[in-house]
Amino acid sequence: MTLANISLLLLVVMAGVASGSEDAGNLLPFAPGGLPSVLQGAGLVFFAFIGFDQVASLTEEVVHPEKNMPIGIVGSLVVATFIYVGVSLAVVGMASFRYLGETVPIINALLVNACCDHIEQVEAISVDECLGKCQMFRRPALLYVAHIVSGGAIFGLSASCFTSLMGQPRIFH
């Protein structure tokens, strides 16, 4: 399941880069919501890294835990951080923050680029002007990627639940 989740996240990055919909102008202004939005995002990312303490409870099953556990924990933290940063840059590069929304920003970024090119996104007066009136997809491949990523979210949620449950018997005992 983990490989499927990582593959889906890499698919998002590759779709953004390969479709040519990345625009560095979307990165400015850097923090459009100000400090409150930065703190809210930091809180969300903090909870995304919570599962790593569960890894530490599995030390009984590791050969040479004093050597291998720090490597495993720090290595997985570094890989997860690079994946988060890569996907975040790809999604924000694909669409302006006003199109991303709060619930499904990855899907919104893919859909807005399937419907509108960057110039139409910038010239649109409202978000509905680009997404709501989409009659023909300019990049239909991004629509398919959005469907694949939506279905893949089920695997991500399942893996997260299983990971949370894996260390519970050792913690409770």
Disulfide bonds with the S-S distance in Angstrom:
Cys115-Cys134 2.22
Cys116-Cys130 1.76
